[in-house]
Amino acid sequence: MSSYLRLAKRRNPVGTQRAKELRRSASPAEQIMWHELRQASKGRDFDFRRQYPVDPYIVDFACLKFKLIIEIDGASHDTRLEQDKRRDEFLKNLGYEILRFTNENVLTNRKGVVQTILAHIEELTEVFIPLP
């Protein structure tokens, strides 16, 4: 088992507690996205979790069925580019795909953001049948 996978599978009570705190103090963009993702997944065979621990990190939203992570980035991410790059690399090594959107994008174009996410999920679920 890779060190990435071993690290991600362990339980971290501190991370779980921190995730609960982040759920309670969600930004307006995260609150909107949570509502939109819940609505978009109704009647479909997938769902999202919010502030989901993938130790040592906590991701904004995760669709575990498709190993898809949705990150909503505020202004603080402008100064954390290197940290975000390391985090994304770690998550990608676990098999996750990451889609990032800005707070502003969610606040001004929520339907477009959700359509982008659903289109990506559709791409992940397509079955390609090779032509003869």
N, CA, C and O atoms as CSV, one atom per row, in Angstrom:
chain,resi,resn,atom,element,x,y,z
A,1,MET,N,N,0.855,-1.169,0.000
A,1,MET,CA,C,0.000,0.000,0.000
A,1,MET,C,C,0.903,1.235,0.000
A,1,MET,O,O,1.865,1.311,0.765
A,2,SER,N,N,0.590,2.181,-0.850
A,2,SER,CA,C,1.420,3.381,-0.941
A,2,SER,C,C,1.313,4.196,0.351
A,2,SER,O,O,0.342,4.086,1.099
A,3,SER,N,N,2.332,5.009,0.585
A,3,SER,CA,C,2.305,5.854,1.788
A,3,SER,C,C,1.159,6.862,1.704
A,3,SER,O,O,0.586,7.229,2.729
A,4,TYR,N,N,0.818,7.314,0.488
A,4,TYR,CA,C,-0.320,8.228,0.327
A,4,TYR,C,C,-1.608,7.555,0.789
A,4,TYR,O,O,-2.392,8.143,1.534
A,5,LEU,N,N,-1.817,6.323,0.342
A,5,LEU,CA,C,-3.048,5.613,0.670
A,5,LEU,C,C,-3.114,5.296,2.154
A,5,LEU,O,O,-4.172,5.433,2.769
A,6,ARG,N,N,-1.991,4.870,2.742
A,6,ARG,CA,C,-1.949,4.574,4.174
A,6,ARG,C,C,-2.308,5.811,4.977
A,6,ARG,O,O,-3.079,5.739,5.934
A,7,LEU,N,N,-1.751,6.935,4.587
A,7,LEU,CA,C,-2.000,8.183,5.294
A,7,LEU,C,C,-3.465,8.598,5.174
A,7,LEU,O,O,-4.055,9.091,6.136
A,8,ALA,N,N,-4.041,8.400,4.009
A,8,ALA,CA,C,-5.425,8.829,3.778
A,8,ALA,C,C,-6.441,7.923,4.464
A,8,ALA,O,O,-7.549,8.371,4.759
A,9,LYS,N,N,-6.103,6.672,4.725
A,9,LYS,CA,C,-7.068,5.731,5.290
A,9,LYS,C,C,-7.168,5.803,6.812
A,9,LYS,O,O,-8.143,5.315,7.384
A,10,ARG,N,N,-6.195,6.392,7.466
A,10,ARG,CA,C,-6.242,6.421,8.921
A,10,ARG,C,C,-7.282,7.427,9.405
A,10,ARG,O,O,-7.548,8.431,8.744
A,11,ARG,N,N,-7.855,7.148,10.547
A,11,ARG,CA,C,-8.831,8.059,11.159
A,11,ARG,C,C,-8.086,9.124,11.931
A,11,ARG,O,O,-7.089,8.851,12.599
A,12,ASN,N,N,-8.582,10.335,11.828
A,12,ASN,CA,C,-7.958,11.437,12.527
A,12,ASN,C,C,-9.054,12.213,13.248
A,12,ASN,O,O,-9.754,13.008,12.622
A,13,PRO,N,N,-9.218,11.998,14.556
A,13,PRO,CA,C,-10.281,12.684,15.279
A,13,PRO,C,C,-10.143,14.203,15.244
A,13,PRO,O,O,-11.147,14.913,15.279
A,14,VAL,N,N,-8.921,14.704,15.177
A,14,VAL,CA,C,-8.718,16.149,15.096
A,14,VAL,C,C,-9.251,16.657,13.758
A,14,VAL,O,O,-9.907,17.697,13.700
A,15,GLY,N,N,-8.968,15.922,12.687
A,15,GLY,CA,C,-9.471,16.299,11.364
A,15,GLY,C,C,-10.980,16.248,11.297
A,15,GLY,O,O,-11.606,17.113,10.683
A,16,THR,N,N,-11.573,15.238,11.925
A,16,THR,CA,C,-13.026,15.117,11.942
A,16,THR,C,C,-13.652,16.283,12.693
A,16,THR,O,O,-14.655,16.843,12.250
A,17,GLN,N,N,-13.071,16.648,13.819
A,17,GLN,CA,C,-13.573,17.786,14.589
A,17,GLN,C,C,-13.419,19.079,13.801
A,17,GLN,O,O,-14.324,19.913,13.783
A,18,ARG,N,N,-12.274,19.241,13.153
A,18,ARG,CA,C,-12.031,20.449,12.346
A,18,ARG,C,C,-13.037,20.533,11.196
A,18,ARG,O,O,-13.522,21.618,10.876
A,19,ALA,N,N,-13.353,19.391,10.572
A,19,ALA,CA,C,-14.340,19.365,9.481
A,19,ALA,C,C,-15.704,19.826,9.989
A,19,ALA,O,O,-16.405,20.563,9.296
A,20,LYS,N,N,-16.084,19.399,11.193
A,20,LYS,CA,C,-17.364,19.840,11.773
A,20,LYS,C,C,-17.367,21.347,11.981
A,20,LYS,O,O,-18.366,22.013,11.709
A,21,GLU,N,N,-16.250,21.885,12.464
A,21,GLU,CA,C,-16.145,23.332,12.670
A,21,GLU,C,C,-16.262,24.072,11.339
A,21,GLU,O,O,-16.935,25.099,11.254
A,22,LEU,N,N,-15.606,23.548,10.299
A,22,LEU,CA,C,-15.660,24.186,8.996
A,22,LEU,C,C,-17.071,24.140,8.405
A,22,LEU,O,O,-17.478,25.069,7.707
A,23,ARG,N,N,-17.812,23.078,8.675
A,23,ARG,CA,C,-19.197,22.994,8.195
A,23,ARG,C,C,-20.045,24.088,8.842
A,23,ARG,O,O,-20.889,24.705,8.191
A,24,ARG,N,N,-19.807,24.316,10.130
A,24,ARG,CA,C,-20.587,25.337,10.852
A,24,ARG,C,C,-20.227,26.757,10.418
A,24,ARG,O,O,-21.065,27.656,10.487
A,25,SER,N,N,-18.996,26.963,9.975
A,25,SER,CA,C,-18.542,28.313,9.627
A,25,SER,C,C,-18.318,28.477,8.122
A,25,SER,O,O,-17.426,29.213,7.700
A,26,ALA,N,N,-19.118,27.798,7.328
A,26,ALA,CA,C,-18.952,27.836,5.877
A,26,ALA,C,C,-19.155,29.251,5.337
A,26,ALA,O,O,-19.978,30.016,5.838
A,27,SER,N,N,-18.385,29.571,4.310
A,27,SER,CA,C,-18.529,30.871,3.648
A,27,SER,C,C,-19.851,30.899,2.879
A,27,SER,O,O,-20.432,29.846,2.617
A,28,PRO,N,N,-20.329,32.087,2.517
A,28,PRO,CA,C,-21.561,32.156,1.714
A,28,PRO,C,C,-21.461,31.345,0.418
A,28,PRO,O,O,-22.422,30.682,0.028
A,29,ALA,N,N,-20.311,31.395,-0.244
A,29,ALA,CA,C,-20.144,30.624,-1.491
A,29,ALA,C,C,-20.228,29.120,-1.216
A,29,ALA,O,O,-20.826,28.379,-1.996
A,30,GLU,N,N,-19.637,28.674,-0.119
A,30,GLU,CA,C,-19.714,27.241,0.228
A,30,GLU,C,C,-21.142,26.843,0.586
A,30,GLU,O,O,-21.585,25.751,0.229
A,31,GLN,N,N,-21.863,27.709,1.283
A,31,GLN,CA,C,-23.256,27.410,1.620
A,31,GLN,C,C,-24.105,27.281,0.357
A,31,GLN,O,O,-24.915,26.362,0.234
A,32,ILE,N,N,-23.914,28.205,-0.574
A,32,ILE,CA,C,-24.645,28.152,-1.841
A,32,ILE,C,C,-24.298,26.884,-2.601
A,32,ILE,O,O,-25.183,26.195,-3.107
A,33,MET,N,N,-23.003,26.574,-2.681
A,33,MET,CA,C,-22.586,25.389,-3.441
A,33,MET,C,C,-23.124,24.117,-2.797
A,33,MET,O,O,-23.524,23.196,-3.510
A,34,TRP,N,N,-23.144,24.043,-1.477
A,34,TRP,CA,C,-23.683,22.867,-0.797
A,34,TRP,C,C,-25.155,22.681,-1.162
A,34,TRP,O,O,-25.587,21.571,-1.472
A,35,HIS,N,N,-25.918,23.767,-1.126
A,35,HIS,CA,C,-27.331,23.704,-1.499
A,35,HIS,C,C,-27.478,23.240,-2.957
A,35,HIS,O,O,-28.290,22.363,-3.253
A,36,GLU,N,N,-26.707,23.820,-3.845
A,36,GLU,CA,C,-26.792,23.482,-5.270
A,36,GLU,C,C,-26.384,22.030,-5.534
A,36,GLU,O,O,-27.028,21.342,-6.326
A,37,LEU,N,N,-25.325,21.564,-4.881
A,37,LEU,CA,C,-24.881,20.179,-5.085
A,37,LEU,C,C,-25.907,19.181,-4.552
A,37,LEU,O,O,-26.139,18.137,-5.162
A,38,ARG,N,N,-26.512,19.500,-3.426
A,38,ARG,CA,C,-27.555,18.614,-2.883
A,38,ARG,C,C,-28.742,18.544,-3.835
A,38,ARG,O,O,-29.287,17.467,-4.078
A,39,GLN,N,N,-29.139,19.692,-4.371
A,39,GLN,CA,C,-30.254,19.719,-5.321
A,39,GLN,C,C,-29.898,18.960,-6.600
A,39,GLN,O,O,-30.710,18.194,-7.118
A,40,ALA,N,N,-28.696,19.174,-7.100
A,40,ALA,CA,C,-28.272,18.554,-8.358
A,40,ALA,C,C,-28.149,17.039,-8.253
A,40,ALA,O,O,-28.306,16.336,-9.251
A,41,SER,N,N,-27.871,16.531,-7.060
A,41,SER,CA,C,-27.676,15.087,-6.917
A,41,SER,C,C,-28.964,14.343,-6.550
A,41,SER,O,O,-28.978,13.113,-6.508
A,42,LYS,N,N,-30.045,15.085,-6.286
A,42,LYS,CA,C,-31.315,14.419,-5.959
A,42,LYS,C,C,-31.766,13.550,-7.125
A,42,LYS,O,O,-31.774,13.983,-8.277
A,43,GLY,N,N,-32.141,12.313,-6.803
A,43,GLY,CA,C,-32.623,11.394,-7.823
A,43,GLY,C,C,-31.528,10.799,-8.686
A,43,GLY,O,O,-31.816,10.065,-9.631
A,44,ARG,N,N,-30.297,11.097,-8.380
A,44,ARG,CA,C,-29.166,10.528,-9.129
A,44,ARG,C,C,-28.459,9.528,-8.229
A,44,ARG,O,O,-28.705,9.483,-7.024
A,45,ASP,N,N,-27.594,8.739,-8.808
A,45,ASP,CA,C,-26.927,7.680,-8.045
A,45,ASP,C,C,-25.586,8.117,-7.461
A,45,ASP,O,O,-24.668,7.305,-7.341
A,46,PHE,N,N,-25.469,9.377,-7.103
A,46,PHE,CA,C,-24.269,9.871,-6.437
A,46,PHE,C,C,-24.679,10.977,-5.470
A,46,PHE,O,O,-25.758,11.559,-5.581
A,47,ASP,N,N,-23.794,11.247,-4.527
A,47,ASP,CA,C,-24.025,12.355,-3.617
A,47,ASP,C,C,-22.686,12.983,-3.259
A,47,ASP,O,O,-21.622,12.455,-3.582
A,48,PHE,N,N,-22.766,14.102,-2.596
A,48,PHE,CA,C,-21.579,14.837,-2.192
A,48,PHE,C,C,-21.514,14.906,-0.677
A,48,PHE,O,O,-22.535,14.873,0.009
A,49,ARG,N,N,-20.303,15.000,-0.175
A,49,ARG,CA,C,-20.061,15.277,1.243
A,49,ARG,C,C,-19.360,16.618,1.315
A,49,ARG,O,O,-18.587,16.972,0.424
A,50,ARG,N,N,-19.627,17.359,2.368
A,50,ARG,CA,C,-18.963,18.663,2.487
A,50,ARG,C,C,-17.980,18.642,3.637
A,50,ARG,O,O,-18.161,17.936,4.629
A,51,GLN,N,N,-16.930,19.441,3.476
A,51,GLN,CA,C,-15.846,19.500,4.450
A,51,GLN,C,C,-15.456,18.079,4.853
A,51,GLN,O,O,-15.537,17.693,6.019
A,52,TYR,N,N,-15.038,17.327,3.859
A,52,TYR,CA,C,-14.751,15.906,4.020
A,52,TYR,C,C,-13.255,15.693,4.272
A,52,TYR,O,O,-12.426,16.130,3.474
A,53,PRO,N,N,-12.908,15.026,5.372
A,53,PRO,CA,C,-11.488,14.794,5.671
A,53,PRO,C,C,-10.867,13.737,4.750
A,53,PRO,O,O,-11.358,12.612,4.653
A,54,VAL,N,N,-9.799,14.119,4.091
A,54,VAL,CA,C,-8.918,13.204,3.369
A,54,VAL,C,C,-7.551,13.505,3.967
A,54,VAL,O,O,-6.777,14.297,3.429
A,55,ASP,N,N,-7.273,12.856,5.087
A,55,ASP,CA,C,-6.104,13.199,5.897
A,55,ASP,C,C,-4.838,13.237,5.081
A,55,ASP,O,O,-4.564,12.343,4.280
A,56,PRO,N,N,-4.086,14.264,5.291
A,56,PRO,CA,C,-4.145,15.262,6.353
A,56,PRO,C,C,-4.954,16.512,5.978
A,56,PRO,O,O,-4.861,17.533,6.659
A,57,TYR,N,N,-5.732,16.439,4.919
A,57,TYR,CA,C,-6.462,17.608,4.429
A,57,TYR,C,C,-7.963,17.461,4.663
A,57,TYR,O,O,-8.467,16.379,4.964
A,58,ILE,N,N,-8.659,18.591,4.514
A,58,ILE,CA,C,-10.118,18.594,4.507
A,58,ILE,C,C,-10.516,19.289,3.215
A,58,ILE,O,O,-10.133,20.432,2.966
A,59,VAL,N,N,-11.295,18.582,2.392
A,59,VAL,CA,C,-11.705,19.143,1.107
A,59,VAL,C,C,-13.091,19.761,1.246
A,59,VAL,O,O,-13.881,19.346,2.094
A,60,ASP,N,N,-13.379,20.753,0.411
A,60,ASP,CA,C,-14.671,21.442,0.509
A,60,ASP,C,C,-15.830,20.488,0.228
A,60,ASP,O,O,-16.753,20.377,1.035
A,61,PHE,N,N,-15.784,19.799,-0.918
A,61,PHE,CA,C,-16.850,18.869,-1.296
A,61,PHE,C,C,-16.222,17.662,-1.973
A,61,PHE,O,O,-15.246,17.786,-2.714
A,62,ALA,N,N,-16.792,16.493,-1.711
A,62,ALA,CA,C,-16.282,15.272,-2.323
A,62,ALA,C,C,-17.432,14.384,-2.776
A,62,ALA,O,O,-18.386,14.145,-2.035
A,63,CYS,N,N,-17.321,13.907,-3.995
A,63,CYS,CA,C,-18.218,12.883,-4.507
A,63,CYS,C,C,-17.386,11.607,-4.511
A,63,CYS,O,O,-16.575,11.382,-5.409
A,64,LEU,N,N,-17.598,10.778,-3.495
A,64,LEU,CA,C,-16.750,9.605,-3.304
A,64,LEU,C,C,-16.923,8.582,-4.421
A,64,LEU,O,O,-15.966,7.907,-4.801
A,65,LYS,N,N,-18.130,8.466,-4.942
A,65,LYS,CA,C,-18.386,7.486,-5.998
A,65,LYS,C,C,-17.464,7.714,-7.196
A,65,LYS,O,O,-16.966,6.757,-7.790
A,66,PHE,N,N,-17.238,8.973,-7.550
A,66,PHE,CA,C,-16.418,9.295,-8.715
A,66,PHE,C,C,-15.044,9.848,-8.346
A,66,PHE,O,O,-14.285,10.278,-9.214
A,67,LYS,N,N,-14.729,9.832,-7.037
A,67,LYS,CA,C,-13.449,10.360,-6.558
A,67,LYS,C,C,-13.204,11.757,-7.119
A,67,LYS,O,O,-12.141,12.063,-7.661
A,68,LEU,N,N,-14.237,12.596,-6.966
A,68,LEU,CA,C,-14.196,13.957,-7.470
A,68,LEU,C,C,-14.259,14.931,-6.292
A,68,LEU,O,O,-15.131,14.828,-5.428
A,69,ILE,N,N,-13.332,15.865,-6.275
A,69,ILE,CA,C,-13.273,16.885,-5.234
A,69,ILE,C,C,-13.583,18.228,-5.871
A,69,ILE,O,O,-13.077,18.561,-6.943
A,70,ILE,N,N,-14.431,18.996,-5.186
A,70,ILE,CA,C,-14.765,20.346,-5.615
A,70,ILE,C,C,-14.205,21.299,-4.556
A,70,ILE,O,O,-14.516,21.180,-3.371
A,71,GLU,N,N,-13.387,22.230,-4.997
A,71,GLU,CA,C,-12.817,23.228,-4.102
A,71,GLU,C,C,-13.349,24.598,-4.471
A,71,GLU,O,O,-13.373,24.970,-5.645
A,72,ILE,N,N,-13.775,25.345,-3.469
A,72,ILE,CA,C,-14.234,26.715,-3.640
A,72,ILE,C,C,-13.171,27.610,-3.009
A,72,ILE,O,O,-12.997,27.622,-1.791
A,73,ASP,N,N,-12.471,28.348,-3.844
A,73,ASP,CA,C,-11.319,29.128,-3.388
A,73,ASP,C,C,-11.673,30.583,-3.160
A,73,ASP,O,O,-12.225,31.253,-4.033
A,74,GLY,N,N,-11.345,31.057,-1.973
A,74,GLY,CA,C,-11.481,32.470,-1.642
A,74,GLY,C,C,-10.181,33.198,-1.936
A,74,GLY,O,O,-9.256,32.630,-2.517
A,75,ALA,N,N,-10.118,34.443,-1.535
A,75,ALA,CA,C,-8.947,35.279,-1.795
A,75,ALA,C,C,-7.681,34.723,-1.142
A,75,ALA,O,O,-6.580,34.954,-1.641
A,76,SER,N,N,-7.821,33.997,-0.039
A,76,SER,CA,C,-6.634,33.472,0.655
A,76,SER,C,C,-5.846,32.497,-0.216
A,76,SER,O,O,-4.652,32.295,0.008
A,77,HIS,N,N,-6.489,31.902,-1.192
A,77,HIS,CA,C,-5.785,30.934,-2.046
A,77,HIS,C,C,-4.812,31.619,-2.999
A,77,HIS,O,O,-3.912,30.970,-3.531
A,78,ASP,N,N,-4.979,32.916,-3.223
A,78,ASP,CA,C,-4.051,33.651,-4.081
A,78,ASP,C,C,-2.635,33.645,-3.518
A,78,ASP,O,O,-1.664,33.732,-4.270
A,79,THR,N,N,-2.519,33.543,-2.216
A,79,THR,CA,C,-1.196,33.552,-1.576
A,79,THR,C,C,-0.729,32.155,-1.185
A,79,THR,O,O,0.340,31.998,-0.596
A,80,ARG,N,N,-1.521,31.151,-1.509
A,80,ARG,CA,C,-1.183,29.775,-1.120
A,80,ARG,C,C,-1.032,28.859,-2.325
A,80,ARG,O,O,-1.353,27.673,-2.240
A,81,LEU,N,N,-0.560,29.376,-3.424
A,81,LEU,CA,C,-0.490,28.592,-4.656
A,81,LEU,C,C,0.381,27.352,-4.502
A,81,LEU,O,O,0.008,26.273,-4.962
A,82,GLU,N,N,1.524,27.496,-3.868
A,82,GLU,CA,C,2.436,26.348,-3.697
A,82,GLU,C,C,1.818,25.303,-2.766
A,82,GLU,O,O,1.919,24.104,-3.025
A,83,GLN,N,N,1.185,25.750,-1.697
A,83,GLN,CA,C,0.520,24.828,-0.774
A,83,GLN,C,C,-0.623,24.089,-1.489
A,83,GLN,O,O,-0.782,22.880,-1.322
A,84,ASP,N,N,-1.408,24.814,-2.275
A,84,ASP,CA,C,-2.499,24.184,-3.023
A,84,ASP,C,C,-1.960,23.167,-4.029
A,84,ASP,O,O,-2.563,22.114,-4.236
A,85,LYS,N,N,-0.828,23.482,-4.652
A,85,LYS,CA,C,-0.220,22.575,-5.619
A,85,LYS,C,C,0.186,21.259,-4.943
A,85,LYS,O,O,-0.070,20.183,-5.484
A,86,ARG,N,N,0.817,21.338,-3.763
A,86,ARG,CA,C,1.215,20.132,-3.021
A,86,ARG,C,C,-0.015,19.328,-2.602
A,86,ARG,O,O,-0.037,18.101,-2.701
A,87,ARG,N,N,-1.019,20.032,-2.142
A,87,ARG,CA,C,-2.270,19.389,-1.706
A,87,ARG,C,C,-2.929,18.660,-2.872
A,87,ARG,O,O,-3.340,17.507,-2.739
A,88,ASP,N,N,-3.027,19.345,-4.026
A,88,ASP,CA,C,-3.630,18.725,-5.204
A,88,ASP,C,C,-2.844,17.493,-5.644
A,88,ASP,O,O,-3.434,16.480,-6.018
A,89,GLU,N,N,-1.529,17.578,-5.600
A,89,GLU,CA,C,-0.688,16.439,-5.983
A,89,GLU,C,C,-0.958,15.246,-5.062
A,89,GLU,O,O,-1.091,14.115,-5.529
A,90,PHE,N,N,-1.037,15.501,-3.770
A,90,PHE,CA,C,-1.328,14.444,-2.803
A,90,PHE,C,C,-2.670,13.787,-3.124
A,90,PHE,O,O,-2.770,12.561,-3.173
A,91,LEU,N,N,-3.705,14.608,-3.342
A,91,LEU,CA,C,-5.045,14.082,-3.611
A,91,LEU,C,C,-5.096,13.335,-4.945
A,91,LEU,O,O,-5.769,12.310,-5.059
A,92,LYS,N,N,-4.394,13.843,-5.942
A,92,LYS,CA,C,-4.362,13.156,-7.244
A,92,LYS,C,C,-3.667,11.807,-7.127
A,92,LYS,O,O,-4.050,10.854,-7.806
A,93,ASN,N,N,-2.654,11.714,-6.278
A,93,ASN,CA,C,-1.981,10.436,-6.055
A,93,ASN,C,C,-2.896,9.411,-5.396
A,93,ASN,O,O,-2.637,8.209,-5.463
A,94,LEU,N,N,-3.964,9.883,-4.760
A,94,LEU,CA,C,-4.964,8.985,-4.180
A,94,LEU,C,C,-6.060,8.645,-5.193
A,94,LEU,O,O,-6.974,7.877,-4.889
A,95,GLY,N,N,-5.967,9.215,-6.391
A,95,GLY,CA,C,-6.936,8.925,-7.435
A,95,GLY,C,C,-8.067,9.931,-7.560
A,95,GLY,O,O,-9.003,9.711,-8.329
A,96,TYR,N,N,-8.000,11.024,-6.823
A,96,TYR,CA,C,-9.045,12.038,-6.901
A,96,TYR,C,C,-8.792,12.991,-8.068
A,96,TYR,O,O,-7.649,13.268,-8.433
A,97,GLU,N,N,-9.884,13.480,-8.638
A,97,GLU,CA,C,-9.833,14.587,-9.576
A,97,GLU,C,C,-10.317,15.816,-8.829
A,97,GLU,O,O,-11.182,15.719,-7.959
A,98,ILE,N,N,-9.768,16.959,-9.164
A,98,ILE,CA,C,-10.104,18.185,-8.436
A,98,ILE,C,C,-10.586,19.244,-9.418
A,98,ILE,O,O,-9.926,19.536,-10.415
A,99,LEU,N,N,-11.742,19.809,-9.120
A,99,LEU,CA,C,-12.253,20.960,-9.856
A,99,LEU,C,C,-12.254,22.141,-8.898
A,99,LEU,O,O,-12.769,22.046,-7.784
A,100,ARG,N,N,-11.676,23.251,-9.334
A,100,ARG,CA,C,-11.595,24.443,-8.498
A,100,ARG,C,C,-12.424,25.568,-9.106
A,100,ARG,O,O,-12.423,25.786,-10.318
A,101,PHE,N,N,-13.131,26.275,-8.228
A,101,PHE,CA,C,-13.914,27.432,-8.611
A,101,PHE,C,C,-13.654,28.526,-7.583
A,101,PHE,O,O,-13.346,28.239,-6.426
A,102,THR,N,N,-13.776,29.763,-8.003
A,102,THR,CA,C,-13.593,30.866,-7.063
A,102,THR,C,C,-14.914,31.182,-6.364
A,102,THR,O,O,-15.993,30.863,-6.863
A,103,ASN,N,N,-14.802,31.811,-5.208
A,103,ASN,CA,C,-16.003,32.290,-4.512
A,103,ASN,C,C,-16.831,33.160,-5.452
A,103,ASN,O,O,-18.050,33.009,-5.536
A,104,GLU,N,N,-16.168,34.067,-6.155
A,104,GLU,CA,C,-16.866,34.983,-7.047
A,104,GLU,C,C,-17.636,34.228,-8.129
A,104,GLU,O,O,-18.767,34.587,-8.456
A,105,ASN,N,N,-17.028,33.196,-8.675
A,105,ASN,CA,C,-17.699,32.411,-9.708
A,105,ASN,C,C,-18.957,31.765,-9.156
A,105,ASN,O,O,-19.994,31.768,-9.818
A,106,VAL,N,N,-18.879,31.215,-7.961
A,106,VAL,CA,C,-20.054,30.589,-7.343
A,106,VAL,C,C,-21.129,31.632,-7.068
A,106,VAL,O,O,-22.309,31.392,-7.321
A,107,LEU,N,N,-20.726,32.783,-6.553
A,107,LEU,CA,C,-21.696,33.819,-6.192
A,107,LEU,C,C,-22.377,34.455,-7.405
A,107,LEU,O,O,-23.528,34.882,-7.316
A,108,THR,N,N,-21.678,34.519,-8.528
A,108,THR,CA,C,-22.242,35.194,-9.704
A,108,THR,C,C,-22.736,34.236,-10.785
A,108,THR,O,O,-23.471,34.648,-11.683
A,109,ASN,N,N,-22.343,32.961,-10.712
A,109,ASN,CA,C,-22.680,32.016,-11.779
A,109,ASN,C,C,-22.898,30.611,-11.224
A,109,ASN,O,O,-22.361,29.640,-11.757
A,110,ARG,N,N,-23.665,30.505,-10.180
A,110,ARG,CA,C,-23.828,29.206,-9.509
A,110,ARG,C,C,-24.337,28.124,-10.446
A,110,ARG,O,O,-23.851,26.994,-10.399
A,111,LYS,N,N,-25.297,28.442,-11.289
A,111,LYS,CA,C,-25.852,27.434,-12.206
A,111,LYS,C,C,-24.788,26.959,-13.194
A,111,LYS,O,O,-24.722,25.774,-13.518
A,112,GLY,N,N,-23.958,27.883,-13.670
A,112,GLY,CA,C,-22.874,27.509,-14.575
A,112,GLY,C,C,-21.855,26.605,-13.909
A,112,GLY,O,O,-21.352,25.665,-14.524
A,113,VAL,N,N,-21.550,26.890,-12.650
A,113,VAL,CA,C,-20.609,26.058,-11.896
A,113,VAL,C,C,-21.179,24.645,-11.747
A,113,VAL,O,O,-20.477,23.659,-11.970
A,114,VAL,N,N,-22.445,24.556,-11.371
A,114,VAL,CA,C,-23.079,23.241,-11.205
A,114,VAL,C,C,-23.133,22.499,-12.541
A,114,VAL,O,O,-22.892,21.292,-12.584
A,115,GLN,N,N,-23.443,23.200,-13.622
A,115,GLN,CA,C,-23.469,22.552,-14.940
A,115,GLN,C,C,-22.092,22.008,-15.306
A,115,GLN,O,O,-21.987,20.922,-15.877
A,116,THR,N,N,-21.045,22.748,-14.985
A,116,THR,CA,C,-19.679,22.290,-15.250
A,116,THR,C,C,-19.388,21.017,-14.460
A,116,THR,O,O,-18.806,20.071,-14.990
A,117,ILE,N,N,-19.791,20.996,-13.200
A,117,ILE,CA,C,-19.559,19.821,-12.350
A,117,ILE,C,C,-20.339,18.623,-12.890
A,117,ILE,O,O,-19.789,17.528,-13.006
A,118,LEU,N,N,-21.609,18.823,-13.217
A,118,LEU,CA,C,-22.426,17.719,-13.731
A,118,LEU,C,C,-21.913,17.224,-15.082
A,118,LEU,O,O,-21.950,16.024,-15.353
A,119,ALA,N,N,-21.439,18.125,-15.924
A,119,ALA,CA,C,-20.864,17.711,-17.204
A,119,ALA,C,C,-19.614,16.868,-16.975
A,119,ALA,O,O,-19.375,15.897,-17.692
A,120,HIS,N,N,-18.826,17.239,-15.984
A,120,HIS,CA,C,-17.623,16.455,-15.672
A,120,HIS,C,C,-18.005,15.065,-15.162
A,120,HIS,O,O,-17.385,14.071,-15.541
A,121,ILE,N,N,-19.008,14.997,-14.316
A,121,ILE,CA,C,-19.465,13.693,-13.825
A,121,ILE,C,C,-19.991,12.853,-14.985
A,121,ILE,O,O,-19.750,11.648,-15.046
A,122,GLU,N,N,-20.700,13.489,-15.893
A,122,GLU,CA,C,-21.202,12.762,-17.061
A,122,GLU,C,C,-20.049,12.186,-17.878
A,122,GLU,O,O,-20.121,11.054,-18.355
A,123,GLU,N,N,-18.984,12.975,-18.035
A,123,GLU,CA,C,-17.797,12.485,-18.744
A,123,GLU,C,C,-17.199,11.278,-18.029
A,123,GLU,O,O,-16.745,10.329,-18.669
A,124,LEU,N,N,-17.201,11.320,-16.708
A,124,LEU,CA,C,-16.634,10.206,-15.939
A,124,LEU,C,C,-17.468,8.938,-16.064
A,124,LEU,O,O,-16.945,7.833,-15.918
A,125,THR,N,N,-18.761,9.090,-16.333
A,125,THR,CA,C,-19.646,7.921,-16.365
A,125,THR,C,C,-19.897,7.385,-17.773
A,125,THR,O,O,-20.482,6.314,-17.939
A,126,GLU,N,N,-19.460,8.122,-18.776
A,126,GLU,CA,C,-19.695,7.661,-20.145
A,126,GLU,C,C,-18.981,6.346,-20.406
A,126,GLU,O,O,-17.852,6.123,-19.969
A,127,VAL,N,N,-19.672,5.494,-21.128
A,127,VAL,CA,C,-19.067,4.237,-21.551
A,127,VAL,C,C,-18.747,4.381,-23.027
A,127,VAL,O,O,-19.635,4.608,-23.850
A,128,PHE,N,N,-17.492,4.249,-23.347
A,128,PHE,CA,C,-17.083,4.362,-24.741
A,128,PHE,C,C,-17.111,2.985,-25.389
A,128,PHE,O,O,-16.484,2.038,-24.913
A,129,ILE,N,N,-17.847,2.900,-26.478
A,129,ILE,CA,C,-17.910,1.648,-27.217
A,129,ILE,C,C,-17.081,1.844,-28.483
A,129,ILE,O,O,-17.410,2.684,-29.321
A,130,PRO,N,N,-16.016,1.076,-28.620
A,130,PRO,CA,C,-15.161,1.264,-29.805
A,130,PRO,C,C,-15.910,0.872,-31.083
A,130,PRO,O,O,-16.629,-0.127,-31.120
A,131,LEU,N,N,-15.726,1.667,-32.105
A,131,LEU,CA,C,-16.326,1.352,-33.401
A,131,LEU,C,C,-15.514,0.266,-34.094
A,131,LEU,O,O,-14.293,0.207,-33.947
A,132,PRO,N,N,-16.199,-0.601,-34.855
A,132,PRO,CA,C,-15.449,-1.669,-35.549
A,132,PRO,C,C,-14.544,-1.133,-36.629
A,132,PRO,O,O,-13.855,-1.905,-37.296
